[in-house]
Amino acid sequence: MEPVIPFKWEGPDAEGTVRLYGNLNAFSAPRPFLTKKQVKTARNLTFDLKELEHLDLNGAAFLLSQFDLLKQMGISSKVQNLSSPLAPIWELAQKSFPAPDSLVPQKGPGPIEQLGENIWHFFKDLFELTTFFGEVLVHFWGFLRRPWRARWASIFTVAEKSVVDAIPVTCLVAFLVGLILAFQSAMLMQVFGVDIFVADLVGIAMIRELGTLLTAIVLTGRSGSAFSSELASMKSNQEIDAFVTMGLSPARDLALPRILAMTLATPLLTILADLAGLLGGNIVLMSLGHPYMVFWEELSSHIDISDIATGLFKSFVFGFVVALIGCQRGLYAESGPSAVGEATTHGVVTNILVIAILDSLFAVLFYALSW
């Protein structure tokens, strides 16, 4: 270890000169040594470095910080008589350590600029999503023409991990929602003595709407986010670039198996969620004194094939959308350490927003068609 040579200073004298002696480095740099009381009424100080024997970046940074403190006191500072061997160190420190003024946070964009930036990002995201959707449709047409050439092993693996493994949590959520819905509606219907219609309310709500919607939301948070993070990690590690270099298509070989697996398996998960929600409603109705089969008999008299077809159709669409947006966010992720997190977050938020919009459009469409 380098011996510690004391750092000394003298001044300021009548001319406002501060003389530095010894070594000003990582081993000897003191705390700020000039105070308002010491500089008195000085407005300009000159640091004479003629007797300074050694200077490193730590010492230079310390001296620059001293200049900053003096500036806050309203005192300007400069150096003189810097020896030739130490001059490059001082110049490097001035370039490496920015002036305090440059560290002040700059004023952010105004509301008009922020609005314009948000609109630009919206249309940019819409263009990228539309482009990816068209590319997936092209590969999907190729899949329909030659289904035997599809990577069925990969499709079944993705379906198992993303959908089959989601059965417990999806059924649990659907069961609790069905139970809560039945309990809340039964409290009001008991007043009028029509609590048997709880079966119709729970059945129509779960089969046409809530079963599909809950399944899509669970898959968004569980599987859609996984697709985004996996593909964003691959892009961050330049694995996507390797796919393109080898003549492979990321949309065909990475996204399409995930989209097919989600689209084909989501209706099965939706059926299980519907049954779990109906079971929750049946338990509530049994607690009100109705036999077990009364719920199912009442339900079968008011639920027809159109209600089941509506829920299954929406489940196909939602499964496709969840996988499509999840893969698109991952493949179009930016570079950098935060890219994976941003892609996952944007994928989940976009999926929930699109699912809500589509579900609203379906509700209006089916009402207009009397379906």
TAZI-V730643 format. One record per pair of residues at least 6 apart in sequence whose ideal C-beta (glycine too) atoms are under 6 Angstrom apart, sorted by the first residue. I is the first residue (numbers start at 1). J is the second residue. D is the distance in Angstrom with one decimal. If there is no record, write none. Layout:
i=<I I>
j=<J J>
d=<D D>
This chain:
i=<4 4 5 5 6 7 7 7 8 8 9 10 11 11 11 12 12 16 16 16 17 17 18 18 19 20 20 21 23 23 24 24 25 25 25 25 26 29 29 29 32 32 36 44 45 45 46 46 47 48 48 49 49 49 50 55 55 57 60 60 60 61 61 64 67 68 70 82 128 129 132 135 136 139 139 139 143 151 154 155 155 155 158 158 158 159 159 162 163 163 166 170 170 170 170 171 171 173 174 174 174 174 175 175 177 178 178 178 178 178 179 179 181 182 182 182 182 183 185 185 186 186 186 189 189 195 196 198 199 199 199 200 202 203 203 206 206 206 207 207 207 208 208 208 211 211 211 211 212 212 212 212 214 215 215 215 216 216 219 220 220 220 220 224 224 224 224 225 225 227 227 227 227 228 228 228 228 228 228 229 229 231 231 232 232 232 232 232 233 234 235 236 240 243 250 255 258 258 259 259 262 262 263 263 266 266 267 267 267 270 282 285 306 314 318 321 322 325 325 325 326 329 329 329 330 333 333>
j=<27 28 22 23 22 22 24 28 21 22 20 19 17 18 19 18 45 42 44 45 46 48 45 47 48 49 52 51 53 54 55 59 54 56 58 59 58 58 59 62 66 69 73 76 75 77 78 80 79 80 81 79 81 82 81 86 89 93 89 90 93 93 97 97 77 100 77 90 332 328 328 251 251 251 252 256 150 257 257 257 260 261 257 258 261 261 265 223 265 269 222 215 218 269 273 272 276 214 214 273 276 277 276 280 277 202 206 277 280 281 280 284 202 198 202 281 284 284 198 201 195 198 284 195 197 288 298 285 295 298 299 302 281 299 303 274 277 278 274 307 311 307 310 311 270 273 274 277 270 311 314 315 273 269 270 273 318 355 322 322 348 351 352 322 326 347 351 344 348 258 326 327 330 326 329 330 343 344 347 340 344 330 331 330 333 339 340 343 340 240 333 339 250 250 331 327 323 327 323 324 319 323 319 320 315 319 312 315 316 315 295 295 371 362 355 354 351 347 350 351 347 343 346 347 343 339 343>
d=<4.9 5.8 5.1 4.3 5.4 4.7 5.4 4.2 4.3 5.4 5.2 4.8 5.5 3.9 5.7 5.0 5.8 4.9 5.6 5.1 4.9 5.5 5.9 5.1 4.6 5.6 4.9 4.7 5.8 4.0 5.3 3.5 5.7 4.3 5.8 4.7 3.9 5.8 5.1 4.2 5.5 5.5 5.6 5.2 5.9 5.0 5.8 5.6 4.7 5.8 5.3 5.6 5.7 4.7 3.7 4.5 5.2 5.6 5.8 5.6 3.4 6.0 5.6 5.6 4.5 4.9 5.1 5.9 5.3 5.6 4.4 4.7 5.8 6.0 4.3 5.1 5.4 5.5 4.4 4.9 5.3 4.8 5.7 5.2 3.9 3.9 4.3 3.7 3.8 5.3 5.4 5.7 4.8 5.8 5.2 5.6 4.0 5.6 5.4 3.9 4.2 4.3 4.2 4.5 5.9 5.6 5.7 3.1 3.3 4.7 3.4 6.0 5.6 5.1 4.9 3.8 3.8 5.1 5.4 5.2 5.1 4.9 5.9 4.5 6.0 5.5 5.8 5.5 4.6 4.1 4.9 4.7 3.4 4.3 5.2 5.2 3.8 5.9 5.3 5.1 5.1 5.2 5.2 5.5 5.5 4.5 3.9 5.7 5.3 5.0 4.6 4.9 5.9 5.4 4.7 4.9 3.8 5.1 5.1 5.3 5.8 4.3 6.0 4.5 3.6 5.8 5.2 5.0 5.2 5.5 3.5 5.2 5.9 4.8 4.5 4.3 4.8 4.6 3.7 5.5 4.7 2.7 5.2 4.5 3.8 5.7 4.5 3.9 5.5 5.4 5.3 5.5 5.4 5.3 5.6 3.9 5.2 5.7 4.2 5.8 4.6 3.7 4.7 4.5 5.0 2.9 5.0 4.5 6.0 3.9 4.3 4.9 5.9 5.9 5.8 5.7 5.5 5.8 5.2 5.0 5.0 4.7 5.3 3.6 5.5 4.6 3.9>
